[in-house]
């Protein structure tokens, strides 16, 4: 229960879904948490297809962290707003004195029958959140991490779509490929400070967005186009179904499966792992 004891983790998109799961999982293993989220509706002009976390959701994350015995500071911050992220990092530093782990997790997706149908405003919402948001998160936290001289770990959430050319959401695919570029460059630039940078590549996850909230938009599109079905097709079965269950690819994985990988990359067990794109994807990116 102490794999990240004494560490402080800064997590974006922590109000719901994977971000909340990461906060709780790291707290279970001894980390204090700085939890940030937009905590407001997405821009209506961007045509979002599911709801954002609320301020109450962010406070629920704090409560869940505190139930583990760890401390949690929350901050409302849009990852597209560098000043807001710097203020959130400052609040964490004022409370804890240092930040050792950064999970650039915040993101969202929209689904389309064709990527040529994506409105400009939707492109901007997705790319600015999923790519610029990661850039801003690094800019807001790296200077203090360097100054502290304690090393650290960045875990940048990409996607299986950051490795493959999935169709129907080119804006998201482009942003998640861009996250890999940030990871590769910053893993080299920050190595001199003992700071590791890796990217994480989930398949579909049973949380808000692609796994649940986005299903209303994605389901009919995937059903109508066999090529889109290939986007989400995994290879491993449901490993909790039992050895005698008939084979069928697991459709999505749970947030905790992703959080376990986050925990590993955050911990000293991964102290010589940097510049790596780690799929947690049930075989999605390696399938034929």
PyMOL commands that set and color helices and strands:
alter all, ss='L'
color gray80, all
select helices_A, chain A and resi 17-28+44-46+55-67+82-96+115-117+120-148+160-162+170-189+191-193+215-224+226-232+255-266+268-270+284-286
alter helices_A, ss='H'
color red, helices_A
select strands_A, chain A and resi 8-11+32-37+72-76+101-104+152-157+195-202+277-280
alter strands_A, ss='S'
color yellow, strands_A
deselect
rebuild
show_as cartoon
